Each structure stands twice: as C-alpha cells, then as structure tokens.
C-alpha cells in the first residue's frame, strides 16, 4: 500500500498518522499583495512583500497596514499557482482520501482573516486544490497578535495539533528558512521530552519510537527539498 509519509529512514512509518503544514505565500502561490509600514504620523515609510515581512523589525511608533493582505480580490486576481507544489498538495489530499486516514493538510499562513472568505477559498478551487475536503484547514496566524514573531506564531499552531497525540510524522513546507529552523527546534524539543507529546503518541501508537519532523524548503519554482 502506498504510504502518505515519504520516509526513507524509519521502519515505523505506518504507525500513527501524518500531518502537513503548508505555507501559502511563495510556497503554494506566488502572491503580490504588500504590507504597508507607516510612521507615527501615518506617513508611508515602505511596503513589504511576504518574504520581507517575515524578517522585518518594526520601529517604535511605526505600524503595519495589512489591508492588501486581507483583500480577497487581490489574492484571487493576482495569485499565480506554483505548479509543482500545487500538484504535491493535491497528491497529499488524494492519498488521505484514498486510504481514509485521519490525517491533515493545514495551510499555515502569516496572514489574518480575509475580507471575503469564499473568494479566498475559490482561488484554491480554481487551481485544483480540494480546499473543501474535511482533511484540509487554513490556519491564519496573523490573528495571533499576542505573539510577535511569525515563526513563533506558526510554532504555536503546530503545537496545538501535535498536542492531540494523533501524529507521528510532521511535514512543514515553507519558503522561509527561519520558520523551518524554528520547526526543527520544536521537533528536537518534543523528542527530547520537553513536552509530553511523544508519550501521548506512544499511548495511541505503541510502535512509535519518535516523532519524525520533515522541514521542506520550497524554492521560487515550487521545488521542495529537505532542509538539513
């Protein structure tokens, strides 16, 4: 039987379930919305693309304007699918449906809520991604305003899912190396026993010895390679 988990280094790949966390901007789609940076007098200082925003440090008195990032029309009209990743994502979803496993594909974005949710989701449908399947969900970490760093916001959401004890293999597809390194650090902490997540997984799946983490960096062409 074809396995959902593309492992080559473990003999327990069928013990437990897999979950995949997938970024949207510059990982699933090339996107063109910008984030405005304004000073205390509300003068525009600069505009940032998604990649620039991931590492931007906001100066005292400055604030962000996310209006373009929340505009579903901009997202729908301008986003260009990254074909290699789109095919990979749909393959993951199809495999979950084929084997009827309780696995998940989570779109994990730094964006907050969109103005028009239906139009946002329509963009995925138009590009061949079954966003309406029960195994698929979108987590908008931009809503976690109490957490400053994008990587830490994504870590928070990933922990929420792993705390269920349902997953023994975890993938993260992202174009940002910092997000992936934070993911790798989380994996080490979990397997070293900082959290009780591994014990929860073992209680459900006795064959599991560790949780496998796969940090997959996506390049501008949509090709994903494991980050070492």
C-alpha positions in Angstrom: 0.0 0.0 0.0 1.4 3.4 -0.9 2.2 5.4 2.2 1.4 9.1 2.6 4.6 9.6 4.6 7.6 9.7 2.2 10.1 8.4 4.7 13.3 6.5 3.9 14.8 6.4 7.4 12.3 4.7 9.6 10.6 1.4 9.9 7.6 2.7 11.8 6.1 4.9 9.0 2.8 3.2 9.2 2.5 3.7 13.0 0.4 6.7 13.7 -0.6 9.4 11.2 0.9 12.3 9.3 0.2 16.0 9.3 1.4 18.5 6.8 1.7 22.3 7.4 2.0 24.3 4.2 2.6 28.0 3.8 0.6 29.9 1.2 2.6 32.9 0.0 5.6 32.0 -2.1 5.1 28.3 -1.2 1.7 27.5 -2.8 1.2 30.6 -4.8 3.3 33.5 -6.0 1.4 36.4 -4.4 1.7 40.2 -4.9 -0.1 41.9 -2.0 2.1 44.3 0.0 2.1 45.3 3.7 2.4 49.0 4.3 4.7 50.4 7.0 3.6 53.7 8.4 5.2 56.1 10.9 3.6 57.7 13.9 2.2 60.5 11.7 0.7 57.9 9.4 3.1 58.6 6.6 4.0 55.6 4.4 7.6 54.5 5.1 7.8 51.4 2.8 5.9 48.5 1.5 6.9 44.9 2.2 6.3 41.7 0.3 5.6 38.5 2.3 9.2 37.4 2.5 10.4 40.8 3.6 7.6 40.9 6.3 8.8 37.6 7.8 12.1 39.2 8.9 11.0 42.9 9.3 11.5 44.6 12.7 9.0 47.3 13.3 10.5 50.6 14.7 8.9 52.2 17.7 5.9 54.3 16.7 5.6 52.6 13.4 2.7 50.4 12.4 1.6 47.9 9.7 -1.2 48.2 7.2 -2.4 44.7 6.2 -5.3 45.9 4.0 -3.9 44.4 0.8 -3.1 41.2 2.6 -6.7 40.9 3.7 -8.1 41.7 0.3 -9.6 38.6 -1.2 -9.9 40.2 -4.7 -6.2 40.9 -4.8 -5.4 37.4 -3.7 -7.8 35.9 -6.3 -6.9 38.1 -9.2 -3.1 38.2 -8.9 -2.0 34.9 -7.2 -0.1 32.5 -9.5 0.0 28.8 -8.6 3.3 27.2 -8.0 2.6 24.2 -10.1 5.0 21.7 -8.5 3.7 22.4 -5.0 0.0 22.5 -6.1 0.4 19.0 -7.6 2.2 17.8 -4.4 -0.5 19.3 -2.2 -3.4 17.7 -4.1 -1.5 14.4 -4.1 -1.3 14.5 -0.3 -5.1 15.3 -0.1 -5.9 12.5 -2.6 -3.8 10.0 -0.7 -5.6 10.8 2.6 -9.0 10.3 0.9 -7.9 7.1 -0.8 -6.8 5.5 2.4 -9.4 7.1 4.6 -6.9 8.0 7.3 -7.4 10.7 10.0 -4.6 12.8 8.6 -4.4 16.6 8.0 -3.2 19.1 5.5 -3.0 22.5 7.2 -2.4 25.7 5.2 -0.3 27.7 7.7 -0.2 31.3 6.7 1.1 34.5 8.3 -2.0 36.3 7.1 -5.0 37.2 9.2 -8.7 36.7 8.2 -9.6 37.7 4.6 -12.5 40.1 3.9 -14.2 37.6 1.7 -13.6 34.0 2.9 -15.5 32.4 0.0 -13.5 34.3 -2.7 -10.2 33.4 -0.9 -11.2 29.7 -0.9 -12.3 29.9 -4.5 -8.7 30.7 -5.5 -7.7 27.2 -4.3 -10.5 25.5 -6.1 -9.7 27.3 -9.3 -6.2 26.0 -9.2 -7.1 22.3 -8.5 -6.7 22.2 -4.7 -9.5 20.5 -2.9 -9.7 23.1 -0.1 -13.2 21.9 0.9 -12.1 18.3 1.9 -12.5 17.5 5.6 -8.8 16.8 5.9 -7.9 20.4 4.9 -7.9 23.5 7.0 -6.5 27.1 6.9 -4.8 28.5 10.0 -4.3 32.3 9.8 -1.5 33.0 12.3 -1.9 36.8 11.7 -4.8 36.6 14.1 -2.4 35.7 16.9 -1.5 39.3 17.7 -0.2 38.5 21.1 2.7 36.6 19.5 5.2 39.0 17.8 7.3 36.7 15.6 5.9 34.9 12.5 7.9 31.7 13.2 6.7 31.6 16.8 3.1 32.0 15.7 3.5 29.1 13.4 5.1 27.1 16.2 2.1 27.8 18.4 -0.3 26.4 15.9 1.8 23.3 15.2 2.0 22.6 18.9 -1.8 22.8 19.1 -2.2 20.0 16.6 0.6 17.9 17.9 -0.7 18.1 21.5 -3.6 15.8 20.4 -1.1 12.9 20.2 -2.5 11.9 16.8 0.6 12.4 14.6 3.9 10.6 14.4 5.1 12.3 11.3 5.1 16.1 10.7 5.9 18.0 7.5 6.4 21.7 7.1 6.6 23.2 3.6 7.7 26.8 3.7 9.9 29.3 1.7 11.3 30.9 4.8 14.3 29.3 6.4 13.7 30.9 9.8 10.2 29.3 10.0 11.7 25.9 9.2 14.6 26.2 11.7 12.0 27.0 14.4 10.1 23.9 13.3 13.3 21.8 13.6 14.0 23.1 17.0 10.5 22.3 18.1 10.9 18.7 16.8 14.1 18.3 18.9 12.4 19.7 22.0 9.5 17.3 21.6 11.6 14.2 21.0 13.9 15.2 23.9 10.9 15.2 26.3 10.3 18.9 26.9 6.6 18.3 26.2 4.6 15.2 26.9 3.6 14.9 23.2 5.7 11.9 22.4 4.2 10.0 25.3 0.7 10.8 24.1 1.6 9.5 20.7 3.1 6.3 22.1 -0.1 5.7 24.2 -2.1 5.6 21.0 0.5 4.0 18.7 2.8 1.7 20.7 5.1 1.1 17.7 6.2 4.7 17.6 9.7 5.4 19.0 10.0 9.1 18.0 8.1 11.7 16.0 9.6 12.4 12.6 9.9 16.1 11.5 10.4 17.0 7.9 11.4 20.6 7.2 10.9 21.2 3.5 12.1 24.4 1.9 10.3 25.5 -1.2 12.2 27.4 -3.8 10.8 30.0 -6.3 10.0 27.3 -8.8 7.9 25.3 -6.3 10.5 22.6 -5.7 10.7 21.3 -2.2 13.9 20.0 -0.6 14.5 18.9 2.9 16.4 21.5 5.0 19.4 20.0 6.7 
